[in-house]
Amino acid sequence: MLSWWVRWLLIATVGLSASMYAMDTVRVASTLPVPPPIQPKEAKANEKKPANAVAKASQMDKVADALEGH
């Protein structure tokens, strides 16, 4: 069994190594280029939805008028 000071020295060494690895990973990640955000294709579809909704509403109005006999 290792003595107490050897165990603590080992724990400190592993902890320091893990901390240095984490800091190095963050440093490298911060130097990577960040691509611009991708514009969603749904934005174009969302622009068309109100027009389609208006068209469907007018069709439903026509159907309702036809059923009422106007």
SULKA-V48638 format. One record per residue. N is the residue number from 1. PSI is psi in whole degrees, -180 to 180 (* if undefined). Layout:
BEGIN
n=N psi=PSI
n=N psi=PSI
END
This chain:
BEGIN
n=1 psi=140
n=2 psi=151
n=3 psi=166
n=4 psi=-37
n=5 psi=-30
n=6 psi=-41
n=7 psi=-46
n=8 psi=-35
n=9 psi=-41
n=10 psi=-44
n=11 psi=-44
n=12 psi=-40
n=13 psi=-45
n=14 psi=-42
n=15 psi=-43
n=16 psi=-41
n=17 psi=-43
n=18 psi=-40
n=19 psi=-43
n=20 psi=-39
n=21 psi=-43
n=22 psi=-43
n=23 psi=-38
n=24 psi=-39
n=25 psi=-43
n=26 psi=-39
n=27 psi=-45
n=28 psi=-41
n=29 psi=-33
n=30 psi=-17
n=31 psi=-9
n=32 psi=144
n=33 psi=143
n=34 psi=119
n=35 psi=152
n=36 psi=153
n=37 psi=142
n=38 psi=130
n=39 psi=126
n=40 psi=143
n=41 psi=-16
n=42 psi=-21
n=43 psi=-40
n=44 psi=-37
n=45 psi=-35
n=46 psi=-30
n=47 psi=-31
n=48 psi=-23
n=49 psi=-44
n=50 psi=-39
n=51 psi=-42
n=52 psi=-38
n=53 psi=-40
n=54 psi=-42
n=55 psi=-42
n=56 psi=-38
n=57 psi=-41
n=58 psi=-34
n=59 psi=-40
n=60 psi=-35
n=61 psi=-42
n=62 psi=-41
n=63 psi=-42
n=64 psi=-42
n=65 psi=-39
n=66 psi=-39
n=67 psi=-32
n=68 psi=-17
n=69 psi=22
n=70 psi=*
END
